[in-house]
């Protein structure tokens, strides 16, 4: 019996030894002794080469910086800090993977034995000077409890014998208040014992989960860092097996080709989990329109990585509700992402807002279309942070503070002729002028002559339902189709909605989000929305639409049914995600609620929506049912394009079916067009071509009768 026990003990020891042989170590620790050169001028030539003699440089433990709680060695203010450290490797065969984990402020380039292995994306020069300008600041992370940035590079850069790691840390100007350099070189080692150093407590291995029940997107950058911009070329494949079980080593079953990929986002750029924008490309770099995960073919896509949204589904929920409102909203698919063999969590593949027959289906606008009906659309705009090409609204934001930035999105500004640029800018300004005029309530001379109220109402309701802290003022899109009015939408960006923001009272289930933005925020809500709420017609339609939506898309059974179905879909994937990012129970900006478990996050989301809907039910019920405006049986009549060249459309929008008569008179009172038909509820178009008036330019008057009674008259112009 004792012999059997001894044999079993030896077997356990052997198994333990074999399983422990492949492990991670720190070849270089940040606190090791570094040679360093603080620079306010160019460094010595060849400073990063293996032959360079650094004996005259200073020596000290890392991190090295300005002494703001994360530095062991304090230096005076510099433009750049140059670092060198050597290490010995007797047998490179035992090194299987190598990681550079680096925390820095503001930028860096790293070299192994004189060859570049990694750099931050905010550097503008190659090679960088000691005082190179940067595109953006980069704040250190580790003092905030966040992991350092990670870069994977081929182990072939490490040679047998003596190796030199050299790093240039670049400050964003010599007057910048902080500088940080905390550098680790970590490696996966195939050896029974630790040769170098144990890894620090914060270290996490590159994660490979193994088996997944969501589709996998696998990206290979060939060791490149993915920058903020421009896009780098990489390869991407999709694994979506019919069995529903996917492994990162499986053969690609979907797309397998080139992409151009970059980081996207604003505040989310500082999260450990990144968001990406990418284009599917041909080998020569041209666009490659393809279907991804059964979504319609296109080449522009977004990979949204929910991070502060620990339900993982706020964007997906908003787009689902938006599509149920019979508005185009981006299609989405949940997936899990690997980048360079590192598991990076649950992602949402999203269609980017774009003019396309399968996306925002408006007419294409070509550069040669510069007059008449052709000039009228389509266009896409956004109210947001300023992009490269924009104009400033003549009307300030709420609190009479801040500029309203309106960005040109489509067509591409650089190929738009001036006629198109001026047309859409003037059209939006005419809408604003009409909205803030004394006649703003008038259906012919007020804002309704320029904008579609129903689209503004739908945008308001879904953003207020979710109490989206960015609503109205950031990521707020508008579009105008050919011969149509200005439309609000499509909706975009809801990760800080549904109670997930602890500022501007966005967590409160009561109150209007449009009234909650801070007085001195640079990005204010356009004054449009407060003016619209002064219009009895707008409020009447808002109340009617809310009551309609509450019976369908906004019914709690429908909302909770979606949340429950996604919770089941993500049951295993969310465990993978929070293994990779162990943030449950931790505050991530700008969380209001912090749940210890995924289930608590879902329960909070449901409870918050329940209370929000109850408040909106009560608040909207107080809006008057009285039609204190010319309504009759119709809620909209307008003519377009106006002026017109070849034809004009007189659009009638009815609540209930009616006999409709449309008569057009010239200035002598002669009827040049007369049409009558029985119309069902909804939209009916009466189209008059210019042959009815023999092509004669001038002013004409149209008259609309409902069930034989004169209802409305308007003016149209033929040029």
C-alpha positions as CSV (number, residue, x, y, z in Angstrom):
1,X,0.0,0.0,0.0
2,X,2.9,2.4,0.8
3,X,4.5,1.6,-2.5
4,X,1.3,2.5,-4.4
5,X,1.0,5.7,-2.5
6,X,4.6,6.6,-3.2
7,X,4.2,5.9,-6.9
8,X,1.0,8.0,-7.0
9,X,2.9,10.9,-5.3
10,X,5.7,10.7,-7.9
11,X,3.1,10.7,-10.7
12,X,1.3,13.8,-9.3
13,X,4.7,15.6,-9.0
14,X,5.6,14.7,-12.6
15,X,2.2,15.9,-13.9
16,X,2.5,19.1,-11.9
17,X,6.0,19.7,-13.2
18,X,5.0,19.3,-16.9
19,X,1.9,21.5,-16.6
20,X,3.9,24.2,-14.8
21,X,6.8,24.2,-17.3
22,X,5.1,26.6,-19.8
23,X,4.6,29.8,-17.8
24,X,5.0,33.6,-17.9
25,X,7.9,35.6,-16.5
26,X,9.1,39.2,-16.5
27,X,12.4,39.5,-18.3
28,X,12.5,43.2,-17.4
29,X,10.7,44.8,-14.5
30,X,9.8,48.5,-14.4
31,X,11.7,48.8,-11.1
32,X,15.0,47.4,-12.6
33,X,18.0,49.7,-12.9
34,X,17.8,51.7,-16.2
35,X,20.2,53.9,-18.0
36,X,18.4,57.2,-18.9
37,X,19.1,60.4,-20.7
38,X,16.7,63.4,-20.0
39,X,16.6,65.4,-23.3
40,X,15.9,69.0,-24.1
41,X,18.0,68.6,-27.3
42,X,18.7,65.7,-29.7
43,X,20.2,62.6,-28.1
44,X,23.6,61.1,-29.1
45,X,23.6,59.4,-32.5
46,X,22.8,55.7,-32.4
47,X,21.4,55.9,-28.9
48,X,19.2,52.8,-29.5
49,X,21.9,50.6,-31.1
50,X,23.5,47.6,-29.5
51,X,27.0,49.2,-29.9
52,X,26.1,52.5,-28.2
53,X,28.1,53.2,-25.0
54,X,25.6,54.4,-22.4
55,X,28.0,54.5,-19.5
56,X,27.8,58.3,-19.3
57,X,24.0,58.2,-18.9
58,X,22.4,58.4,-15.5
59,X,21.2,55.3,-13.7
60,X,18.1,54.7,-11.6
61,X,15.1,52.5,-11.0
62,X,12.0,52.8,-13.1
63,X,9.5,54.3,-13.4
64,X,11.2,57.5,-14.3
65,X,9.2,60.7,-14.5
66,X,8.1,63.8,-12.7
67,X,7.3,62.3,-9.3
68,X,3.5,62.2,-9.5
69,X,3.0,59.1,-7.3
70,X,4.0,56.5,-10.0
71,X,7.8,57.3,-10.3
72,X,10.8,55.8,-8.5
73,X,13.2,58.2,-10.1
74,X,12.3,61.9,-10.5
75,X,13.7,64.1,-13.2
76,X,13.3,67.7,-14.3
77,X,11.1,68.8,-17.2
78,X,12.1,67.4,-20.6
79,X,11.0,67.1,-24.2
80,X,11.9,63.4,-24.3
81,X,13.3,60.7,-22.0
82,X,15.6,58.1,-23.5
83,X,15.9,54.7,-21.7
84,X,18.2,51.7,-22.2
85,X,18.5,48.4,-20.4
86,X,20.2,45.1,-21.2
87,X,19.4,41.5,-20.5
88,X,21.0,38.1,-21.2
89,X,19.2,35.2,-22.9
90,X,21.3,32.0,-23.2
91,X,18.7,29.9,-25.1
92,X,16.1,31.8,-27.2
93,X,14.3,28.5,-27.9
94,X,12.6,28.6,-24.5
95,X,10.9,32.0,-25.3
96,X,7.6,31.3,-26.9
97,X,5.8,34.7,-26.8
98,X,7.0,38.2,-25.9
99,X,4.9,41.2,-24.6
100,X,5.9,44.8,-24.1
101,X,3.6,46.1,-21.3
102,X,4.2,49.9,-21.0
103,X,2.5,52.7,-19.1
104,X,3.5,56.1,-20.6
105,X,2.8,59.8,-20.7
106,X,2.5,61.0,-23.5
107,X,4.1,58.9,-26.3
108,X,6.8,56.3,-26.9
109,X,8.8,54.3,-29.4
110,X,10.5,51.0,-28.3
111,X,13.4,49.2,-30.0
112,X,14.9,45.8,-29.4
113,X,18.5,45.5,-30.5
114,X,18.0,48.7,-32.6
115,X,14.9,47.5,-34.4
116,X,11.5,49.1,-33.7
117,X,9.1,46.8,-32.0
118,X,6.3,49.1,-30.9
119,X,5.1,52.7,-30.8
120,X,2.2,54.7,-29.7
121,X,-0.3,56.0,-32.3
122,X,0.0,59.7,-31.4
123,X,3.5,60.2,-32.9
124,X,3.6,62.2,-36.1
125,X,7.2,61.7,-37.3
126,X,9.3,58.7,-38.3
127,X,11.7,58.5,-36.7
128,X,10.5,60.9,-34.0
129,X,12.7,63.9,-33.0
130,X,13.3,64.7,-29.3
131,X,10.6,67.3,-29.6
132,X,8.2,65.7,-32.0
133,X,4.7,67.1,-32.0
134,X,2.0,64.6,-30.9
135,X,-1.6,64.3,-32.2
136,X,-3.0,64.0,-28.7
137,X,-2.0,63.6,-25.0
138,X,-1.9,60.2,-23.5
139,X,-2.5,59.9,-19.8
140,X,-0.8,57.2,-17.7
141,X,-3.1,54.4,-16.6
142,X,-1.5,52.3,-13.8
143,X,-1.9,54.9,-11.1
144,X,-5.6,54.8,-11.9
145,X,-5.8,51.1,-11.4
146,X,-5.8,50.3,-15.2
147,X,-3.5,47.9,-16.9
148,X,-0.7,49.3,-19.0
149,X,-0.9,49.2,-22.8
150,X,0.2,45.9,-24.4
151,X,2.2,45.3,-27.5
152,X,2.9,41.8,-28.9
153,X,6.0,41.4,-31.1
154,X,7.8,38.4,-32.6
155,X,10.2,36.6,-30.3
156,X,12.7,36.6,-33.2
157,X,13.7,40.1,-32.2
158,X,15.4,38.6,-29.1
159,X,18.8,37.1,-29.9
160,X,21.0,34.6,-28.0
161,X,23.4,36.5,-25.7
162,X,23.1,40.1,-24.7
163,X,20.0,42.1,-25.8
164,X,19.3,45.8,-25.5
165,X,15.8,47.3,-25.0
166,X,15.7,51.0,-25.8
167,X,12.7,53.3,-25.3
168,X,12.1,56.9,-26.2
169,X,9.3,58.6,-24.0
170,X,8.0,61.8,-25.7
171,X,6.3,64.5,-23.7
172,X,3.6,66.6,-25.4
173,X,5.7,69.8,-25.0
174,X,8.3,70.7,-22.4
175,X,5.7,72.5,-20.3
176,X,3.5,69.4,-19.9
177,X,2.8,68.8,-16.3
178,X,3.6,65.1,-16.2
179,X,5.8,62.4,-17.7
180,X,5.6,58.7,-17.1
181,X,7.8,55.7,-18.1
182,X,6.9,52.3,-16.6
183,X,8.2,49.5,-18.8
184,X,7.9,45.7,-18.5
185,X,9.1,43.0,-20.9
186,X,7.2,39.8,-20.3
187,X,7.6,36.5,-21.9
188,X,6.0,33.0,-22.0
189,X,8.9,30.7,-21.0
190,X,9.1,26.9,-21.7
191,X,11.3,25.8,-18.8
192,X,10.7,24.0,-15.5
193,X,11.8,26.9,-13.2
194,X,11.7,30.7,-13.2
195,X,14.8,32.1,-14.9
196,X,14.1,35.8,-14.8
197,X,11.5,37.3,-12.5
198,X,7.9,36.4,-11.4
199,X,5.3,38.5,-13.2
200,X,3.8,41.4,-11.2
201,X,0.4,40.9,-9.5
202,X,-1.5,42.9,-12.2
203,X,-0.2,40.8,-15.1
204,X,-2.7,38.9,-17.1
205,X,-1.8,36.3,-19.8
206,X,-3.1,36.8,-23.3
207,X,-6.4,35.0,-23.1
208,X,-7.4,32.2,-25.3
209,X,-10.8,30.9,-24.1
210,X,-11.0,27.9,-26.4
211,X,-14.7,27.2,-27.1
212,X,-17.3,29.9,-27.8
213,X,-21.0,29.9,-28.7
214,X,-20.9,33.3,-30.4
215,X,-19.3,33.9,-33.8
216,X,-15.6,34.7,-33.6
217,X,-13.9,37.6,-35.4
218,X,-10.1,36.9,-35.6
219,X,-7.8,39.8,-36.6
220,X,-4.1,39.6,-37.3
221,X,-2.2,42.9,-37.3
222,X,1.2,41.2,-37.9
223,X,2.4,42.9,-34.7
224,X,1.3,46.4,-35.5
225,X,-0.4,48.6,-33.0
226,X,-3.9,49.7,-34.1
227,X,-3.8,53.5,-34.0
228,X,-6.5,56.2,-33.6
229,X,-5.9,57.0,-37.2
230,X,-5.1,56.3,-40.0
231,X,-6.2,52.8,-40.6
232,X,-3.6,50.1,-40.8
233,X,-3.8,47.1,-43.0
234,X,-4.5,43.8,-41.3
235,X,-6.2,40.4,-42.0
236,X,-9.5,39.3,-40.6
237,X,-11.4,36.1,-40.6
238,X,-14.8,35.0,-39.2
239,X,-15.6,31.7,-37.6
240,X,-19.3,30.9,-37.4
241,X,-19.8,27.1,-37.5
242,X,-23.2,25.6,-38.2
243,X,-22.9,23.6,-34.9
244,X,-22.9,26.9,-33.0
245,X,-19.5,26.1,-31.3
246,X,-16.5,28.0,-32.4
247,X,-12.8,27.8,-31.6
248,X,-10.1,30.3,-32.5
249,X,-8.1,27.6,-34.3
250,X,-11.1,26.6,-36.6
251,X,-11.1,27.2,-40.3
252,X,-12.7,30.5,-41.3
253,X,-16.2,30.0,-42.4
254,X,-17.1,33.6,-43.3
255,X,-15.0,36.5,-44.4
256,X,-11.3,35.8,-44.8
257,X,-9.4,38.8,-46.2
258,X,-7.9,42.2,-45.8
259,X,-9.2,45.1,-43.6
260,X,-8.1,48.6,-42.8
261,X,-8.7,49.1,-39.0
262,X,-8.3,52.0,-36.6
263,X,-9.5,52.9,-33.1
264,X,-12.7,54.9,-32.8
265,X,-14.4,56.8,-30.0
266,X,-13.7,59.7,-27.7
267,X,-13.7,59.0,-24.0
268,X,-13.7,55.3,-24.7
269,X,-10.2,55.6,-26.2
270,X,-9.0,55.5,-22.6
271,X,-10.7,52.2,-21.7
272,X,-8.8,48.9,-21.6
273,X,-11.3,47.5,-24.1
274,X,-11.2,49.4,-27.3
275,X,-13.7,50.2,-30.1
276,X,-12.7,49.8,-33.7
277,X,-13.8,51.0,-37.1
278,X,-12.8,48.9,-40.1
279,X,-13.2,48.6,-43.8
280,X,-13.2,45.3,-45.7
281,X,-10.7,45.7,-48.5
282,X,-9.3,43.9,-51.5
283,X,-5.6,43.1,-51.6
284,X,-4.9,46.3,-53.6
285,X,-6.6,48.4,-50.8
286,X,-9.8,49.1,-52.7
287,X,-13.2,48.7,-51.0
288,X,-14.6,45.2,-50.8
289,X,-18.3,45.1,-50.2
290,X,-19.1,41.9,-48.4
291,X,-21.8,40.4,-46.1
292,X,-20.6,39.9,-42.5
293,X,-22.6,37.6,-40.2
294,X,-25.6,37.7,-42.6
295,X,-25.8,41.5,-42.7
296,X,-26.2,43.1,-46.1
297,X,-23.0,43.7,-48.1
298,X,-21.0,46.8,-47.4
299,X,-17.4,47.8,-46.6
300,X,-17.7,50.1,-43.6
301,X,-18.2,48.5,-40.2
302,X,-17.9,49.2,-36.4
303,X,-16.7,46.8,-33.7
304,X,-18.2,48.2,-30.5
305,X,-16.7,46.8,-27.3
306,X,-19.1,47.4,-24.4
307,X,-17.0,48.3,-21.3
308,X,-18.6,50.7,-19.0
309,X,-21.9,49.2,-20.1
310,X,-21.7,46.0,-18.2
311,X,-25.0,44.7,-19.5
312,X,-23.2,44.6,-22.8
313,X,-26.4,45.3,-24.6
314,X,-27.4,49.0,-24.3
315,X,-26.5,49.9,-27.9
316,X,-28.1,46.7,-29.2
317,X,-31.3,47.4,-27.3
318,X,-31.6,50.9,-28.6
319,X,-31.0,49.9,-32.3
320,X,-33.6,47.1,-31.9
321,X,-36.2,49.5,-30.6
322,X,-35.3,52.0,-33.3
323,X,-35.9,49.4,-36.1
324,X,-39.2,48.5,-34.5
325,X,-40.2,52.1,-34.8
326,X,-40.0,51.6,-38.6
327,X,-37.0,53.8,-38.8
328,X,-33.7,52.6,-40.2
329,X,-31.3,51.8,-37.4
330,X,-28.0,49.9,-37.6
331,X,-28.2,46.2,-37.7
332,X,-26.0,44.4,-35.1
333,X,-24.5,41.0,-34.4
334,X,-22.9,39.9,-31.1
335,X,-19.5,38.2,-31.5
336,X,-16.3,37.6,-29.6
337,X,-13.0,39.1,-30.8
338,X,-9.4,37.9,-31.0
339,X,-6.6,40.3,-32.0
340,X,-3.2,38.8,-32.5
341,X,-4.1,35.6,-30.6
342,X,-5.3,37.6,-27.6
343,X,-9.0,37.3,-26.6
344,X,-10.5,40.8,-26.2
345,X,-14.0,40.1,-25.1
346,X,-17.6,40.4,-26.3
347,X,-18.2,42.8,-29.2
348,X,-21.1,44.1,-31.2
349,X,-20.6,44.2,-34.9
350,X,-22.5,47.3,-36.1
351,X,-23.4,48.7,-39.5
352,X,-21.8,52.2,-39.8
353,X,-24.3,54.9,-40.7
354,X,-23.8,55.3,-44.4
355,X,-25.8,56.1,-47.5
356,X,-26.6,52.8,-49.1
357,X,-29.6,51.0,-50.5
358,X,-29.2,48.5,-47.6
359,X,-28.5,51.1,-44.9
360,X,-29.8,54.7,-44.9
361,X,-31.6,54.4,-48.3
362,X,-31.5,58.0,-49.7
363,X,-30.7,59.0,-53.2
364,X,-27.0,59.2,-54.1
365,X,-25.7,62.7,-54.9
366,X,-23.1,63.0,-57.5
367,X,-20.8,66.1,-58.0
368,X,-22.4,67.0,-61.3
369,X,-25.9,67.3,-59.7
370,X,-25.9,71.1,-59.0
371,X,-29.4,72.3,-59.9
372,X,-33.1,71.7,-59.7
373,X,-34.5,68.6,-58.1
374,X,-31.1,66.9,-58.4
375,X,-29.5,69.3,-56.0
376,X,-32.0,68.6,-53.3
377,X,-30.5,65.3,-52.0
378,X,-29.5,63.1,-50.5
379,X,-27.4,64.6,-47.7
380,X,-26.2,63.3,-44.3
381,X,-25.2,65.6,-41.5
382,X,-24.3,65.3,-37.8
383,X,-24.4,67.5,-34.7
384,X,-21.3,66.5,-32.8
385,X,-17.8,67.4,-32.0
386,X,-16.2,69.3,-34.9
387,X,-14.9,67.1,-37.7
388,X,-12.8,68.3,-40.5
389,X,-15.6,70.1,-42.4
390,X,-18.5,71.7,-40.6
391,X,-20.4,74.9,-40.1
392,X,-21.7,76.6,-36.9
393,X,-25.4,77.2,-36.5
394,X,-26.4,80.8,-36.2
395,X,-28.5,79.8,-33.2
396,X,-26.7,78.9,-29.9
397,X,-27.4,75.9,-27.7
398,X,-29.4,75.7,-24.6
399,X,-28.5,78.1,-21.8
400,X,-27.5,80.4,-24.7
401,X,-24.1,78.9,-24.4
402,X,-21.8,77.0,-26.8
403,X,-21.8,76.6,-30.6
404,X,-23.9,74.0,-32.4
405,X,-21.5,72.2,-34.7
406,X,-23.1,70.7,-37.9
407,X,-20.7,68.3,-39.7
408,X,-20.9,67.4,-43.4
409,X,-21.0,63.6,-43.5
410,X,-22.3,62.7,-47.0
411,X,-21.4,63.5,-49.7
412,X,-17.7,63.6,-49.1
413,X,-17.0,67.3,-48.6
414,X,-13.8,67.2,-50.6
415,X,-15.7,66.3,-53.8
416,X,-18.8,68.3,-53.1
417,X,-19.3,71.3,-55.5
418,X,-20.0,74.6,-53.8
419,X,-23.6,74.5,-54.9
420,X,-24.2,71.4,-52.8
421,X,-22.4,72.8,-49.8
422,X,-24.4,76.0,-49.9
423,X,-27.7,74.2,-50.6
424,X,-27.7,72.0,-47.6
425,X,-26.3,74.6,-45.2
426,X,-28.9,77.1,-46.4
427,X,-31.7,74.5,-46.2
428,X,-30.9,73.8,-42.5
429,X,-30.6,77.5,-41.8
430,X,-34.0,78.2,-43.4
431,X,-35.5,75.5,-41.1
432,X,-33.9,77.2,-38.1
433,X,-35.1,80.6,-39.2
434,X,-38.6,79.3,-39.7
435,X,-38.5,77.5,-36.3
436,X,-37.6,80.7,-34.5
437,X,-39.9,83.0,-36.4
438,X,-43.2,84.3,-35.1
439,X,-45.0,82.0,-37.6
440,X,-43.2,78.9,-36.5
441,X,-46.5,77.0,-35.8
442,X,-47.9,77.7,-39.3
443,X,-47.7,74.5,-41.4
444,X,-47.0,76.5,-44.6
445,X,-44.5,79.2,-43.3
446,X,-43.2,77.6,-40.1
447,X,-40.7,74.8,-39.5
448,X,-43.0,72.1,-40.9
449,X,-42.4,73.5,-44.4
450,X,-38.7,72.4,-44.0
451,X,-38.6,69.5,-41.6
452,X,-40.5,66.3,-40.9
453,X,-42.0,66.5,-37.4
454,X,-42.5,62.8,-37.1
455,X,-38.8,62.0,-37.4
456,X,-38.0,64.6,-34.7
457,X,-40.6,63.1,-32.4
458,X,-39.3,59.6,-32.8
459,X,-35.7,60.7,-32.2
460,X,-36.9,62.6,-29.0
461,X,-38.9,59.6,-27.7
462,X,-36.2,56.9,-27.9
463,X,-33.5,59.3,-26.6
464,X,-35.7,60.3,-23.7
465,X,-36.9,56.8,-23.0
466,X,-33.2,55.8,-22.6
467,X,-32.3,59.2,-21.1
468,X,-29.2,59.2,-23.3
469,X,-26.7,61.7,-21.8
470,X,-25.3,62.5,-25.3
471,X,-28.8,62.9,-26.9
472,X,-29.4,65.9,-29.2
473,X,-25.9,67.3,-29.0
474,X,-23.4,64.5,-29.8
475,X,-23.7,61.7,-32.4
476,X,-27.0,63.3,-33.5
477,X,-27.5,62.6,-37.2
478,X,-29.8,64.4,-39.7
479,X,-30.5,63.6,-43.3
480,X,-32.3,65.0,-46.3
481,X,-33.4,62.9,-49.2
482,X,-34.0,64.2,-52.7
483,X,-37.2,66.3,-52.9
484,X,-37.9,65.6,-49.2
485,X,-37.8,67.5,-45.9
486,X,-35.1,67.5,-43.3
487,X,-35.3,64.3,-41.2
488,X,-33.8,63.6,-37.7
489,X,-31.8,60.4,-37.4
490,X,-30.6,57.7,-37.6
491,X,-30.0,57.0,-33.9
492,X,-26.5,56.3,-32.7
493,X,-24.5,55.7,-29.6
494,X,-26.4,54.6,-26.5
495,X,-23.7,53.0,-24.3
496,X,-24.1,55.8,-21.7
497,X,-27.9,55.6,-21.8
498,X,-30.5,53.6,-19.8
499,X,-29.1,54.8,-16.4
500,X,-25.4,54.2,-17.2
501,X,-24.1,57.8,-16.5
502,X,-23.5,59.4,-13.2
503,X,-23.5,63.0,-14.4
504,X,-26.1,65.5,-15.7
505,X,-28.7,63.6,-13.7
506,X,-28.8,61.0,-16.5
507,X,-29.2,58.2,-14.0
508,X,-32.5,59.7,-12.7
509,X,-35.6,58.0,-14.0
510,X,-37.4,61.4,-13.8
511,X,-37.0,64.5,-15.9
512,X,-36.2,65.3,-19.5
513,X,-32.7,64.7,-20.6
514,X,-32.9,67.8,-22.9
515,X,-33.2,69.9,-19.7
516,X,-30.3,68.3,-17.8
517,X,-27.1,69.2,-19.6
518,X,-24.7,71.3,-17.5
519,X,-24.8,75.0,-18.1
520,X,-21.2,75.4,-19.2
521,X,-20.8,72.1,-21.2
522,X,-19.1,72.9,-24.5
523,X,-21.7,70.8,-26.3
524,X,-25.2,72.0,-25.6
525,X,-28.6,70.8,-26.8
526,X,-29.7,72.9,-29.8
527,X,-32.5,75.3,-29.0
528,X,-34.6,73.6,-31.6
529,X,-36.0,71.1,-29.2
530,X,-37.4,73.7,-26.7
531,X,-39.0,75.6,-29.5
532,X,-40.6,72.5,-30.9
533,X,-42.1,71.8,-27.5
534,X,-43.9,75.1,-27.7
535,X,-45.9,73.9,-30.7
536,X,-49.3,72.4,-29.9
537,X,-49.1,70.3,-33.1
538,X,-45.8,68.9,-32.1
539,X,-47.0,68.0,-28.6
540,X,-50.2,66.5,-29.9
541,X,-48.3,64.3,-32.3
542,X,-45.7,63.4,-29.6
543,X,-48.4,62.2,-27.2
544,X,-50.2,60.3,-30.0
545,X,-46.9,58.6,-31.0
546,X,-45.9,57.7,-27.5
547,X,-49.3,56.1,-26.9
548,X,-48.8,54.1,-30.1
549,X,-45.3,53.0,-29.3
550,X,-46.3,51.9,-25.8
551,X,-48.6,49.4,-27.3
552,X,-45.8,47.9,-29.4
553,X,-42.1,48.6,-29.4
554,X,-42.1,50.4,-26.0
555,X,-44.3,47.9,-24.2
556,X,-42.3,46.5,-21.3
557,X,-43.1,42.9,-22.4
558,X,-41.3,43.7,-25.7
559,X,-38.3,45.4,-24.1
560,X,-37.8,42.8,-21.4
561,X,-38.3,40.0,-24.0
562,X,-35.4,41.4,-25.9
563,X,-33.2,41.9,-22.8
564,X,-34.0,38.3,-21.7
565,X,-33.2,36.8,-25.1
566,X,-29.8,38.7,-25.2
567,X,-29.0,37.6,-21.7
568,X,-29.5,34.0,-22.7
569,X,-27.4,34.5,-25.9
570,X,-24.6,36.0,-23.8
571,X,-24.8,33.6,-20.9
572,X,-21.4,32.0,-21.6
573,X,-19.8,34.9,-23.5
574,X,-20.3,37.3,-20.7
575,X,-18.3,35.0,-18.4
576,X,-15.5,35.0,-20.9
577,X,-15.7,38.8,-21.2
578,X,-15.5,39.4,-17.5
579,X,-12.8,36.9,-17.0
580,X,-10.8,38.9,-19.5
581,X,-11.9,42.2,-18.0
582,X,-12.7,41.6,-14.3
583,X,-14.6,44.8,-13.8
584,X,-17.9,43.5,-12.2
585,X,-18.1,45.1,-8.9
586,X,-15.8,48.0,-9.9
587,X,-16.6,51.5,-10.9
588,X,-15.8,52.3,-14.6
589,X,-16.4,55.8,-15.7
590,X,-19.2,57.0,-15.7
591,X,-21.1,54.2,-13.9
592,X,-24.0,55.2,-11.7
593,X,-24.8,51.6,-10.6
594,X,-22.1,49.1,-9.9
595,X,-23.4,45.5,-9.8
596,X,-21.3,42.7,-8.3
597,X,-22.6,40.2,-10.9
598,X,-23.9,40.2,-14.5
599,X,-27.4,39.3,-13.2
600,X,-27.4,42.4,-11.0
601,X,-26.5,44.6,-14.0
602,X,-29.4,43.1,-15.9
603,X,-31.8,43.5,-13.0
604,X,-30.8,47.2,-12.6
605,X,-31.4,47.8,-16.4
606,X,-34.9,46.3,-16.2
607,X,-35.8,48.2,-13.0
608,X,-34.5,51.5,-14.4
609,X,-36.5,51.1,-17.6
610,X,-39.6,50.3,-15.6
611,X,-39.4,53.4,-13.6
612,X,-38.5,55.5,-16.6
613,X,-41.5,54.4,-18.6
614,X,-43.8,55.0,-15.6
615,X,-42.5,58.6,-15.4
616,X,-42.9,59.2,-19.1
617,X,-46.4,57.8,-19.1
618,X,-47.4,60.2,-16.4
619,X,-45.6,63.2,-17.9
620,X,-46.8,62.7,-21.5
621,X,-50.4,62.1,-20.3
622,X,-50.5,65.7,-19.2
623,X,-50.0,67.0,-22.7
624,X,-53.3,68.4,-24.1
625,X,-55.5,66.3,-26.3
626,X,-57.1,69.5,-27.7
627,X,-56.2,70.2,-31.3
628,X,-55.4,73.9,-30.9
629,X,-54.2,74.0,-34.5
630,X,-55.6,73.5,-38.0
631,X,-55.7,69.7,-38.2
632,X,-59.0,68.4,-39.7
633,X,-58.3,64.9,-41.0
634,X,-54.8,65.6,-42.1
635,X,-51.6,66.1,-40.2
636,X,-49.4,67.3,-43.1
637,X,-49.7,68.8,-46.5
638,X,-46.8,70.2,-48.5
639,X,-45.5,70.6,-52.0
640,X,-42.0,69.6,-53.2
641,X,-39.7,70.5,-54.8
642,X,-40.7,74.1,-54.5
643,X,-39.7,75.8,-56.8
644,X,-39.9,73.0,-59.4
645,X,-38.8,72.5,-62.9
646,X,-40.4,69.4,-64.5
647,X,-42.9,68.2,-61.9
648,X,-44.2,69.0,-58.4
649,X,-45.6,66.7,-55.8
650,X,-48.3,67.7,-53.5
651,X,-48.2,65.3,-50.5
652,X,-51.2,64.6,-48.4
653,X,-50.8,62.8,-45.1
654,X,-54.1,61.6,-43.5
655,X,-55.1,60.2,-40.2
656,X,-58.3,58.6,-41.7
657,X,-59.5,57.8,-45.2
658,X,-61.1,60.7,-47.1
659,X,-62.0,62.0,-50.5
660,X,-59.2,64.4,-51.5
661,X,-59.4,67.0,-54.2
662,X,-56.3,68.9,-55.4
663,X,-56.7,71.9,-57.7
664,X,-53.9,74.1,-59.0
665,X,-54.7,77.6,-60.3
666,X,-52.7,80.1,-62.3
667,X,-52.7,83.8,-61.2
668,X,-55.7,84.5,-63.5
669,X,-57.7,82.0,-61.4
670,X,-57.8,79.4,-64.1
671,X,-57.6,75.7,-63.0
672,X,-54.6,74.1,-64.7
673,X,-54.7,70.9,-62.7
674,X,-57.6,69.1,-61.0
675,X,-57.4,65.6,-59.5
676,X,-59.7,63.8,-57.0
677,X,-59.3,60.5,-55.4
678,X,-60.4,58.5,-52.4
679,X,-57.3,58.2,-50.2
680,X,-56.6,55.8,-47.3
681,X,-54.8,56.9,-44.1
682,X,-51.2,57.6,-44.6
683,X,-49.4,59.3,-47.5
684,X,-50.8,60.0,-50.9
685,X,-48.9,62.0,-53.6
686,X,-50.6,64.1,-56.3
687,X,-48.0,64.8,-59.0
688,X,-48.4,67.7,-61.5
689,X,-46.1,67.7,-64.5
690,X,-45.1,71.0,-66.2
691,X,-47.0,70.0,-69.4
692,X,-50.2,70.9,-67.5
693,X,-49.1,74.5,-67.5
694,X,-47.4,74.2,-70.9
695,X,-44.0,74.7,-69.2
696,X,-44.8,78.3,-68.4
697,X,-42.8,79.7,-65.4
698,X,-44.5,81.6,-62.7
699,X,-46.5,81.5,-59.5
700,X,-49.4,79.0,-59.0
701,X,-51.8,78.4,-56.1
702,X,-52.8,74.9,-55.0
703,X,-56.0,74.2,-53.1
704,X,-56.7,71.0,-51.1
705,X,-60.2,69.9,-50.3
706,X,-61.1,67.1,-47.9
707,X,-64.5,65.5,-48.4
708,X,-65.6,68.5,-50.5
709,X,-64.5,71.1,-47.9
710,X,-61.7,73.5,-48.6
711,X,-58.9,72.8,-46.2
712,X,-55.7,74.4,-47.3
713,X,-54.1,76.6,-49.9
714,X,-50.5,77.0,-50.8
715,X,-48.1,78.6,-53.3
716,X,-45.8,76.8,-55.8
717,X,-43.3,78.3,-58.2
718,X,-42.4,77.0,-61.6
719,X,-39.0,78.2,-62.9
